[in-house]
Amino acid sequence: MLMVFSPYSFLFFSTYILFLFSLFSVNNFYFYWAIMELMMLLFMGLSYTLFVSSYSQLMIYFLIQTLSSFLILVFYVYSLPLLLTMAFFMKLSMFPFFMWYINLVYKFPNFVFWLASTLHKIPAMLMIKFFKLPAMLMIKLFSLPLHPPLLWLSILCSVLLSGLMMLSIMDLRMLLVLSSIGNNAWFLLSQMTNIFIFLLFIFFYSTSLFLSLNAFNSLSKPNISLSFSSSPYVLSLWVMSLSGMPPFPLFYSKMLIIFSLTQTLDLNYLFSMFLVFNSLMMMGYLQSLMKYFMYIYSSNVHYILKY
């Protein structure tokens, strides 16, 4: 899907960034929620200036995001932990509410896809500070606004299912979409440490995803099984960086997250399961790259034999 940048795009995006920075200084939940919804409208305005064809996927995305935000507000007011947690998962496209995200974001233009997978998740992640997260992590106080066991279940299942789905695909763009779902778990874990680690992880992940998308030259045709790049080795480099393999920066930020949490929480069994499931994601990255290079090699051989 093609994109057309205009002065309105710059206006919407600059205002969006301004509101994003303002969230770090807001201490009232209702004021924070209002700013988050204004950012949703700015996101829609920016996306409308970039889409040049059908708006149906964008409208469905807007309706789901708005519904989840409304449910978060209602369940927060009435102190319903279980339902509040489910609405939070819907907002972040985490297990069990992630299929809608796969079907919609896959068809977004590159910049909108990048924005929806990175910066647009920050407001919902920062909202956790109103849910007394440090106490919740001990999984002892069930009267807190979020439901702790359900939160950990969603974190583990998001990583597990995204990793399993990665093993069965041949589309590098779909790999990036599934990576966004799997890294939601890392976003939450980084938010459980401190704001510096959270922002560090956001920076490295956003940079890797942006460079990976930029390495494609045929992403306007998302229906092809393997998106072709004129620089396959550059593309593979950024995809490996996105996977969190050493010695890329994302690997060290993930290790910093695990180290920080293991120092403060006695949940080693959960972290062990999380790392095992995360290894499936890394296998998915490697397998997709292997299929990608096999596709390129077979295409080159066919071209040589033909001519």
Residue frames relative to the residue before (quaternion, step in Angstrom):
aa qw qx qy qz dx dy dz
M 1.0000 0.0000 0.0000 0.0000 0.00 0.00 0.00
L 0.4056 -0.7557 0.4679 0.2131 3.55 -0.74 1.08
M 0.2404 -0.7528 0.5964 0.1403 3.53 -1.29 0.47
V 0.1045 -0.7664 0.6310 0.0597 3.54 -1.14 0.68
F 0.2175 -0.7860 0.5680 0.1110 3.59 -0.50 1.18
S 0.0314 -0.7918 0.6092 -0.0296 3.55 -1.02 0.85
P 0.6794 -0.4560 0.3494 0.4566 3.62 -1.22 0.09
Y 0.6080 0.5481 -0.3562 0.4506 3.59 1.11 -0.59
S 0.5977 0.5590 -0.3589 0.4489 3.58 1.09 -0.67
F 0.6687 0.4903 -0.2947 0.4749 3.57 0.93 -0.90
L 0.6396 0.5310 -0.3251 0.4508 3.59 1.00 -0.80
F 0.6751 0.4842 -0.2918 0.4740 3.58 0.87 -0.94
F 0.6913 0.4896 -0.2936 0.4430 3.58 0.86 -0.92
S 0.6592 0.5011 -0.3174 0.4622 3.61 0.92 -0.82
T 0.6481 0.4951 -0.3168 0.4842 3.60 1.02 -0.75
Y 0.6082 0.5565 -0.3338 0.4572 3.56 1.08 -0.78
I 0.6704 0.4878 -0.2940 0.4756 3.60 0.90 -0.92
L 0.6261 0.5425 -0.3342 0.4495 3.59 1.02 -0.77
F 0.6667 0.4767 -0.2917 0.4932 3.59 0.94 -0.86
L 0.6178 0.5570 -0.3469 0.4333 3.58 1.04 -0.75
F 0.6730 0.4777 -0.2949 0.4816 3.58 0.93 -0.84
S 0.6331 0.5503 -0.3417 0.4238 3.59 1.04 -0.68
L 0.5699 0.6228 -0.3802 0.3778 3.61 1.15 -0.52
F 0.6196 0.5788 -0.3451 0.4025 3.58 1.09 -0.65
S 0.7352 0.3993 -0.2312 0.4966 3.60 1.18 -0.38
V 0.5433 0.6168 -0.3999 0.4055 3.60 1.27 0.08
N 0.1378 -0.8186 0.5562 0.0396 3.58 -0.85 1.00
N 0.6323 0.4978 -0.3345 0.4904 3.58 1.27 -0.02
F 0.4835 -0.7062 0.4339 0.2813 3.57 -0.69 1.10
Y 0.6969 0.4838 -0.2930 0.4410 3.60 0.81 -0.94
F 0.6327 0.5048 -0.3257 0.4886 3.58 1.06 -0.70
Y 0.6257 0.5342 -0.3224 0.4681 3.55 1.05 -0.81
W 0.6546 0.5176 -0.3102 0.4552 3.58 0.92 -0.92
A 0.6478 0.5211 -0.3206 0.4538 3.59 0.97 -0.83
I 0.6530 0.4964 -0.3166 0.4765 3.60 0.97 -0.82
M 0.6292 0.5413 -0.3347 0.4462 3.57 0.99 -0.79
E 0.6729 0.4754 -0.3001 0.4808 3.59 1.00 -0.75
L 0.5992 0.5297 -0.3618 0.4790 3.59 1.10 -0.56
M 0.6334 0.5182 -0.3243 0.4745 3.57 1.06 -0.73
M 0.6063 0.5429 -0.3533 0.4614 3.58 1.10 -0.63
L 0.6524 0.4986 -0.3123 0.4777 3.58 0.99 -0.79
L 0.6405 0.5078 -0.3220 0.4777 3.59 1.03 -0.75
F 0.6161 0.5363 -0.3361 0.4689 3.57 1.06 -0.74
M 0.6567 0.4987 -0.3084 0.4742 3.58 0.97 -0.83
G 0.6486 0.5170 -0.3223 0.4562 3.58 0.95 -0.83
L 0.6488 0.5054 -0.3081 0.4783 3.56 0.99 -0.86
S 0.6705 0.5041 -0.3030 0.4522 3.58 0.90 -0.90
Y 0.6358 0.5295 -0.3321 0.4529 3.59 1.01 -0.76
T 0.6640 0.4914 -0.3154 0.4671 3.60 1.04 -0.64
L 0.6967 0.4609 -0.2709 0.4783 3.60 1.21 -0.40
F 0.6323 0.5044 -0.3398 0.4800 3.61 1.12 -0.55
V 0.1103 -0.7976 0.5898 0.0623 3.56 -1.03 0.79
S 0.7160 0.3590 -0.2569 0.5408 3.60 1.22 0.17
S 0.8503 -0.0975 0.0707 0.5123 3.60 -0.90 -0.90
Y 0.2587 -0.7693 0.5700 0.1280 3.54 -1.07 0.88
S 0.3821 0.7692 -0.4624 0.2202 3.60 1.23 0.01
Q 0.6601 0.5008 -0.3162 0.4621 3.61 0.90 -0.89
L 0.6522 0.5223 -0.3127 0.4518 3.56 1.00 -0.82
M 0.6610 0.5004 -0.3121 0.4640 3.60 0.96 -0.79
I 0.6301 0.5144 -0.3379 0.4735 3.59 1.01 -0.74
Y 0.6253 0.5321 -0.3278 0.4674 3.58 1.01 -0.82
F 0.6580 0.5143 -0.3032 0.4589 3.58 0.93 -0.91
L 0.6695 0.5066 -0.3056 0.4492 3.60 0.89 -0.90
I 0.6661 0.4933 -0.3096 0.4659 3.59 0.93 -0.85
Q 0.6646 0.5002 -0.3039 0.4645 3.58 0.94 -0.87
T 0.6663 0.4973 -0.3017 0.4665 3.58 0.95 -0.84
L 0.6405 0.5190 -0.3216 0.4658 3.58 0.98 -0.82
S 0.6708 0.4910 -0.3070 0.4633 3.59 0.88 -0.87
S 0.6376 0.5164 -0.3310 0.4661 3.61 1.01 -0.73
F 0.6407 0.5170 -0.3193 0.4693 3.58 1.00 -0.81
L 0.6632 0.4979 -0.3049 0.4683 3.58 0.96 -0.85
I 0.6087 0.5439 -0.3515 0.4584 3.60 1.03 -0.72
L 0.6636 0.5039 -0.3041 0.4619 3.57 0.92 -0.90
V 0.6817 0.4926 -0.2935 0.4543 3.60 0.84 -0.96
F 0.7139 0.4508 -0.2659 0.4651 3.58 0.81 -0.97
Y 0.6015 0.5349 -0.3613 0.4707 3.58 1.16 -0.47
V 0.6514 0.5207 -0.3128 0.4546 3.58 0.95 -0.87
Y 0.7665 0.3544 -0.1823 0.5036 3.59 0.94 -0.91
S 0.4014 -0.7609 0.4424 0.2535 3.61 1.31 0.25
L 0.3278 0.7144 -0.5349 0.3101 3.55 0.61 1.21
P 0.2679 -0.8359 0.4516 0.1598 3.61 0.18 1.28
L 0.6823 0.5018 -0.3053 0.4352 3.58 0.81 -0.96
L 0.7040 0.4520 -0.2644 0.4797 3.57 0.84 -0.98
L 0.6080 0.5482 -0.3462 0.4583 3.58 1.09 -0.68
T 0.6543 0.5103 -0.3067 0.4663 3.57 0.97 -0.85
M 0.6506 0.5092 -0.3156 0.4667 3.60 0.98 -0.81
A 0.6461 0.5030 -0.3192 0.4771 3.59 1.00 -0.77
F 0.6149 0.5424 -0.3302 0.4677 3.55 1.10 -0.72
F 0.6431 0.5100 -0.3137 0.4774 3.61 1.01 -0.79
M 0.6342 0.5227 -0.3333 0.4620 3.58 0.99 -0.77
K 0.6415 0.5348 -0.3167 0.4496 3.57 0.99 -0.83
L 0.7654 0.3671 -0.1822 0.4962 3.57 0.96 -0.90
S 0.3833 -0.7381 0.4629 0.3066 3.60 1.31 -0.01
M 0.3529 0.7102 -0.5187 0.3193 3.54 0.86 1.03
F 0.6938 -0.4481 0.3503 0.4417 3.56 -1.31 0.26
P 0.6084 -0.2232 -0.7615 -0.0087 1.60 -1.79 1.78
F 0.5898 0.5766 -0.3661 0.4309 3.62 1.25 0.19
F 0.3843 0.7390 -0.4827 0.2705 3.59 0.34 1.15
M 0.5423 0.6405 -0.4129 0.3538 3.63 1.15 -0.37
W 0.6138 0.5451 -0.3626 0.4412 3.60 1.02 -0.67
Y 0.6368 0.5351 -0.3261 0.4491 3.56 1.04 -0.78
I 0.6428 0.5279 -0.3229 0.4516 3.58 0.96 -0.87
N 0.7105 0.4800 -0.2684 0.4390 3.58 0.83 -0.99
L 0.7251 0.4420 -0.2477 0.4664 3.59 1.06 -0.70
V 0.7288 0.4601 -0.2628 0.4338 3.57 0.65 -1.13
Y 0.5465 0.6300 -0.3895 0.3909 3.59 1.14 -0.57
K 0.7458 0.3990 -0.2094 0.4906 3.59 1.06 -0.74
F 0.4634 0.6794 -0.4494 0.3488 3.59 1.25 0.08
P 0.5598 -0.5518 0.4785 0.3913 3.60 -1.22 0.37
N 0.7137 -0.4987 0.2813 0.4036 3.56 -1.19 0.56
F 0.7156 0.4601 -0.2800 0.4447 3.57 0.72 -1.03
V 0.6498 0.4997 -0.3175 0.4767 3.59 0.99 -0.79
F 0.6142 0.5371 -0.3318 0.4735 3.57 1.06 -0.76
W 0.6662 0.4967 -0.2998 0.4685 3.58 0.91 -0.92
L 0.6705 0.5058 -0.2998 0.4525 3.58 0.90 -0.92
A 0.6756 0.4937 -0.2925 0.4630 3.60 0.95 -0.88
S 0.7109 0.4628 -0.2525 0.4655 3.59 1.12 -0.63
T 0.7680 0.3286 -0.1727 0.5219 3.59 1.19 -0.33
L 0.8252 0.2693 -0.1536 0.4722 3.59 -0.06 -1.29
H 0.6716 0.5191 -0.3149 0.4247 3.59 0.98 -0.76
K 0.6266 0.5229 -0.3429 0.4651 3.60 1.25 -0.18
I 0.5183 0.6742 -0.4082 0.3318 3.59 1.19 -0.42
P 0.6530 0.5194 -0.3551 0.4216 3.69 0.77 -0.82
A 0.6791 0.4747 -0.3017 0.4717 3.60 0.89 -0.87
M 0.6400 0.5217 -0.3285 0.4586 3.59 1.03 -0.73
L 0.6817 0.4842 -0.2908 0.4651 3.58 0.92 -0.88
M 0.5406 0.6312 -0.3967 0.3898 3.58 1.20 -0.44
I 0.5206 0.6568 -0.4054 0.3652 3.58 1.21 -0.46
K 0.5868 0.6023 -0.3822 0.3832 3.60 1.08 -0.59
F 0.6479 0.4895 -0.3239 0.4855 3.60 1.22 -0.32
F 0.6668 0.5099 -0.2921 0.4583 3.59 1.30 -0.15
K 0.4680 -0.7112 0.4325 0.2968 3.61 1.20 0.47
L 0.0472 0.8803 -0.4710 0.0327 3.54 0.95 0.94
P 0.6320 0.5526 -0.3862 0.3822 3.69 0.76 -0.78
A 0.6747 0.4658 -0.3060 0.4840 3.61 0.93 -0.81
M 0.6265 0.5651 -0.3383 0.4167 3.54 1.04 -0.77
L 0.6089 0.6008 -0.3588 0.3735 3.58 1.04 -0.72
M 0.6179 0.5574 -0.3594 0.4224 3.58 1.09 -0.48
I 0.2918 -0.7959 0.4829 0.2196 3.58 1.33 -0.17
K 0.4945 0.6357 -0.4481 0.3881 3.56 0.87 0.97
L 0.7520 0.3696 -0.1987 0.5083 3.56 1.00 -0.83
F 0.1438 -0.8371 0.5253 0.0517 3.57 -0.15 1.26
S 0.5792 0.5933 -0.3827 0.4075 3.59 1.23 0.01
L 0.4965 0.6602 -0.4311 0.3631 3.60 1.27 -0.01
P 0.7001 -0.5264 0.2816 0.3917 3.61 -1.15 0.58
L 0.7421 0.3150 -0.2223 0.5483 3.63 1.02 -0.61
H 0.4397 -0.6891 0.5181 0.2517 3.56 -1.23 0.55
P 0.3700 -0.7988 0.4234 0.2142 3.65 -0.13 1.27
P 0.6921 0.4615 -0.3278 0.4479 3.68 0.66 -0.89
L 0.6499 0.5130 -0.3176 0.4621 3.57 1.01 -0.79
L 0.6137 0.5511 -0.3422 0.4501 3.57 1.08 -0.69
W 0.6913 0.4595 -0.2797 0.4825 3.57 0.87 -0.93
L 0.6094 0.5456 -0.3538 0.4536 3.60 1.05 -0.68
S 0.6714 0.4915 -0.2978 0.4680 3.58 0.94 -0.86
I 0.6173 0.5446 -0.3425 0.4528 3.59 1.02 -0.77
L 0.7003 0.4663 -0.2718 0.4671 3.58 0.83 -1.00
C 0.6962 0.4767 -0.2867 0.4536 3.59 0.87 -0.91
S 0.6029 0.5551 -0.3660 0.4410 3.61 1.06 -0.63
V 0.6748 0.4723 -0.2898 0.4874 3.57 0.97 -0.86
L 0.6684 0.5188 -0.3069 0.4358 3.58 0.89 -0.94
L 0.7255 0.4457 -0.2615 0.4546 3.59 0.72 -1.03
S 0.6359 0.5087 -0.3438 0.4676 3.60 0.99 -0.72
G 0.6411 0.5194 -0.3221 0.4642 3.59 1.05 -0.73
L 0.6639 0.4961 -0.3045 0.4694 3.59 0.95 -0.85
M 0.6619 0.4951 -0.3089 0.4704 3.59 0.99 -0.77
M 0.6044 0.5598 -0.3549 0.4419 3.59 1.09 -0.63
L 0.6500 0.5454 -0.3168 0.4239 3.57 1.06 -0.73
S 0.7518 0.3993 -0.2044 0.4833 3.60 1.18 -0.42
I 0.6154 0.5525 -0.3552 0.4357 3.62 1.21 0.24
M 0.2278 -0.7566 0.5953 0.1456 3.55 -1.31 0.37
D 0.5854 0.5711 -0.3461 0.4596 3.55 1.26 0.34
L 0.3604 -0.7640 0.4917 0.2115 3.58 -0.52 1.14
R 0.6087 0.5339 -0.3695 0.4559 3.60 1.08 -0.52
M 0.6368 0.4998 -0.3230 0.4903 3.58 1.01 -0.77
L 0.5804 0.5745 -0.3670 0.4454 3.58 1.12 -0.62
L 0.6661 0.4944 -0.3018 0.4700 3.58 0.97 -0.83
V 0.6247 0.5283 -0.3380 0.4652 3.60 1.07 -0.70
L 0.6781 0.4725 -0.2865 0.4846 3.58 0.91 -0.92
S 0.5953 0.5602 -0.3557 0.4530 3.57 1.12 -0.64
S 0.6259 0.5424 -0.3320 0.4515 3.57 1.04 -0.76
I 0.6568 0.4978 -0.3078 0.4755 3.59 1.01 -0.80
G 0.6764 0.4949 -0.2974 0.4573 3.58 0.89 -0.90
N 0.6973 0.4715 -0.2765 0.4638 3.57 1.00 -0.78
N 0.4374 0.6583 -0.4754 0.3864 3.59 1.25 0.00
A 0.6221 0.5405 -0.3334 0.4578 3.56 1.07 -0.76
W 0.6637 0.4875 -0.3058 0.4778 3.58 0.98 -0.81
F 0.5863 0.5626 -0.3640 0.4553 3.58 1.10 -0.65
L 0.6834 0.4833 -0.2856 0.4667 3.57 0.88 -0.95
L 0.6619 0.5033 -0.3133 0.4587 3.58 0.92 -0.87
S 0.6510 0.5028 -0.3248 0.4668 3.60 0.97 -0.75
Q 0.6294 0.5258 -0.3308 0.4668 3.58 1.10 -0.67
M 0.6263 0.5451 -0.3309 0.4484 3.59 1.19 -0.49
T 0.6317 0.5242 -0.3352 0.4623 3.61 1.23 -0.27
N 0.6573 -0.4212 0.3194 0.5372 3.57 0.15 -1.29
I 0.6933 -0.5160 0.3137 0.3932 3.54 -1.25 0.41
F 0.6102 0.5616 -0.3634 0.4246 3.61 1.05 -0.64
I 0.6765 0.4726 -0.2934 0.4826 3.60 0.88 -0.92
F 0.6187 0.5494 -0.3374 0.4490 3.57 1.03 -0.76
L 0.7006 0.4543 -0.2681 0.4804 3.59 0.84 -0.95
L 0.6104 0.5470 -0.3491 0.4543 3.58 1.08 -0.67
F 0.6708 0.4826 -0.2966 0.4787 3.57 0.92 -0.89
I 0.6210 0.5387 -0.3353 0.4602 3.59 1.00 -0.83
F 0.6643 0.5196 -0.3086 0.4399 3.58 0.90 -0.92
F 0.7021 0.4618 -0.2800 0.4641 3.60 0.79 -0.99
Y 0.6662 0.4957 -0.3134 0.4606 3.59 0.94 -0.84
S 0.6589 0.5122 -0.3120 0.4541 3.60 0.91 -0.90
T 0.6557 0.5105 -0.3116 0.4609 3.57 0.97 -0.84
S 0.6694 0.4986 -0.3028 0.4600 3.59 0.89 -0.91
L 0.6676 0.4929 -0.3073 0.4658 3.59 0.94 -0.85
F 0.6448 0.5244 -0.3232 0.4525 3.59 0.96 -0.82
L 0.6869 0.4710 -0.2840 0.4751 3.58 0.91 -0.89
S 0.6170 0.5332 -0.3469 0.4633 3.59 1.08 -0.64
L 0.6662 0.4846 -0.3001 0.4809 3.58 0.94 -0.86
N 0.6570 0.5241 -0.3088 0.4453 3.55 1.02 -0.80
A 0.6255 0.5591 -0.3339 0.4298 3.59 1.19 -0.52
F 0.5899 0.5449 -0.3769 0.4615 3.60 1.21 -0.31
N 0.1269 -0.7858 0.5937 0.1183 3.58 -1.16 0.49
S 0.7394 0.3346 -0.2465 0.5296 3.59 1.21 0.25
L 0.2782 0.7940 -0.5007 0.2038 3.57 1.09 0.68
S 0.5309 0.6016 -0.4249 0.4191 3.58 1.26 -0.03
K 0.6899 0.3766 -0.2652 0.5585 3.57 1.35 0.01
P 0.0445 -0.8688 0.4925 0.0245 3.59 0.51 1.12
N 0.6072 0.5927 -0.3677 0.3805 3.60 1.18 -0.23
I 0.5309 0.6082 -0.4382 0.3953 3.62 1.20 -0.09
S 0.5721 -0.6471 0.3868 0.3231 3.56 -1.05 0.79
L 0.7898 0.0763 -0.0453 0.6069 3.57 1.07 -0.68
S 0.3310 -0.7585 0.5253 0.1976 3.57 -0.44 1.18
F 0.3290 -0.7720 0.5169 0.1688 3.56 -0.78 1.03
S 0.1116 -0.7718 0.6236 0.0549 3.54 -1.13 0.70
S 0.4632 -0.6770 0.4977 0.2819 3.54 -1.04 0.79
S 0.7416 0.2751 -0.1839 0.5836 3.58 1.27 -0.27
P 0.1040 -0.8555 0.5025 0.0700 3.62 0.48 1.15
Y 0.6636 0.5049 -0.3236 0.4471 3.59 1.01 -0.71
V 0.6154 0.5157 -0.3413 0.4887 3.58 1.10 -0.63
L 0.6392 0.5260 -0.3189 0.4615 3.56 0.99 -0.85
S 0.6706 0.4927 -0.3044 0.4636 3.59 0.88 -0.91
L 0.6045 0.5616 -0.3527 0.4413 3.58 1.09 -0.67
W 0.7137 0.4421 -0.2635 0.4750 3.57 0.86 -0.94
V 0.6136 0.5310 -0.3555 0.4639 3.60 1.08 -0.59
M 0.6435 0.4991 -0.3206 0.4837 3.60 1.02 -0.75
S 0.6146 0.5256 -0.3424 0.4783 3.57 1.10 -0.66
L 0.6550 0.5149 -0.3029 0.4627 3.58 1.02 -0.82
S 0.6446 0.5398 -0.3193 0.4372 3.58 1.11 -0.64
G 0.4550 -0.7011 0.4425 0.3250 3.59 1.20 -0.36
M 0.3584 0.7327 -0.5028 0.2861 3.57 1.10 0.61
P 0.4896 -0.6226 0.4999 0.3503 3.57 -1.12 0.53
P 0.6587 -0.1529 -0.7282 -0.1117 1.63 -2.18 1.25
F 0.3005 0.7820 -0.5027 0.2133 3.60 1.10 0.54
P 0.6548 -0.5727 0.3232 0.3727 3.62 -1.09 0.71
L 0.6235 0.5645 -0.3569 0.4065 3.60 0.99 -0.74
F 0.5828 0.5763 -0.3682 0.4390 3.59 1.14 -0.58
Y 0.6969 0.4688 -0.2769 0.4668 3.59 0.87 -0.94
S 0.6344 0.5120 -0.3445 0.4656 3.59 1.04 -0.63
K 0.6362 0.5099 -0.3301 0.4756 3.61 1.06 -0.68
M 0.6490 0.5015 -0.3193 0.4748 3.58 0.98 -0.78
L 0.6184 0.5367 -0.3370 0.4648 3.57 1.09 -0.68
I 0.6262 0.5318 -0.3294 0.4654 3.59 1.04 -0.76
I 0.6825 0.4817 -0.2865 0.4691 3.58 0.83 -0.99
F 0.6528 0.5147 -0.3187 0.4553 3.59 0.91 -0.87
S 0.6690 0.5063 -0.3050 0.4508 3.60 0.91 -0.89
L 0.6925 0.4758 -0.2863 0.4605 3.58 0.95 -0.84
T 0.6612 0.5034 -0.3188 0.4559 3.60 0.97 -0.76
Q 0.6232 0.5414 -0.3417 0.4492 3.59 1.18 -0.44
T 0.7702 0.3580 -0.1782 0.4969 3.58 1.13 -0.60
L 0.7770 0.2961 -0.1495 0.5351 3.60 1.15 -0.51
D 0.3236 -0.7303 0.5708 0.1898 3.54 -1.07 0.78
L 0.3976 0.7001 -0.4790 0.3496 3.54 0.59 1.23
N 0.1105 0.8517 -0.5063 0.0779 3.56 0.99 0.83
Y 0.6264 0.5484 -0.3507 0.4289 3.59 1.02 -0.69
L 0.6481 0.5010 -0.3198 0.4760 3.59 1.06 -0.70
F 0.6547 0.5035 -0.3154 0.4673 3.57 0.98 -0.81
S 0.6164 0.5394 -0.3459 0.4576 3.59 1.07 -0.69
M 0.6530 0.4932 -0.3080 0.4853 3.58 0.95 -0.86
F 0.6415 0.5403 -0.3218 0.4393 3.56 0.97 -0.86
L 0.6805 0.4823 -0.2910 0.4687 3.60 0.91 -0.89
V 0.6190 0.5274 -0.3459 0.4680 3.60 1.05 -0.69
F 0.6730 0.4771 -0.2967 0.4811 3.58 0.91 -0.88
N 0.6351 0.5370 -0.3335 0.4439 3.58 1.04 -0.74
S 0.5864 0.5747 -0.3714 0.4334 3.59 1.14 -0.56
L 0.5871 0.5584 -0.3705 0.4541 3.60 1.16 -0.52
M 0.6231 0.5295 -0.3382 0.4658 3.57 1.05 -0.72
M 0.6586 0.5003 -0.3139 0.4663 3.58 0.93 -0.85
M 0.6230 0.5178 -0.3368 0.4799 3.59 1.06 -0.70
G 0.6312 0.5377 -0.3282 0.4525 3.57 1.06 -0.74
Y 0.6236 0.5299 -0.3311 0.4698 3.57 1.02 -0.81
L 0.6960 0.4839 -0.2777 0.4519 3.57 0.79 -1.04
Q 0.6641 0.5046 -0.3154 0.4527 3.58 0.91 -0.87
S 0.6500 0.5105 -0.3224 0.4615 3.60 0.97 -0.80
L 0.6473 0.5031 -0.3228 0.4730 3.59 1.01 -0.75
M 0.6286 0.5259 -0.3379 0.4626 3.59 1.01 -0.75
K 0.6571 0.4924 -0.3078 0.4806 3.59 0.94 -0.85
Y 0.6271 0.5544 -0.3281 0.4379 3.56 1.04 -0.81
F 0.7075 0.4398 -0.2654 0.4853 3.59 0.87 -0.93
M 0.5995 0.5327 -0.3660 0.4721 3.60 1.10 -0.55
Y 0.6296 0.5270 -0.3234 0.4704 3.57 1.06 -0.75
I 0.6671 0.4925 -0.3018 0.4705 3.57 0.91 -0.91
Y 0.6630 0.5116 -0.3079 0.4515 3.57 0.93 -0.91
S 0.6736 0.4866 -0.3033 0.4664 3.59 0.90 -0.88
S 0.6305 0.5255 -0.3339 0.4634 3.60 1.07 -0.70
N 0.6577 0.5048 -0.3088 0.4661 3.58 0.99 -0.83
V 0.6436 0.5143 -0.3223 0.4664 3.57 0.99 -0.83
H 0.6434 0.5171 -0.3198 0.4651 3.57 0.98 -0.85
Y 0.6466 0.5182 -0.3180 0.4606 3.58 1.01 -0.82
I 0.6610 0.5048 -0.3103 0.4604 3.60 0.95 -0.88
L 0.6739 0.4928 -0.2981 0.4627 3.59 0.93 -0.89
K 0.6590 0.5216 -0.3093 0.4449 3.56 1.07 -0.72
Y 0.7986 0.2577 -0.1211 0.5303 3.56 0.98 -0.83
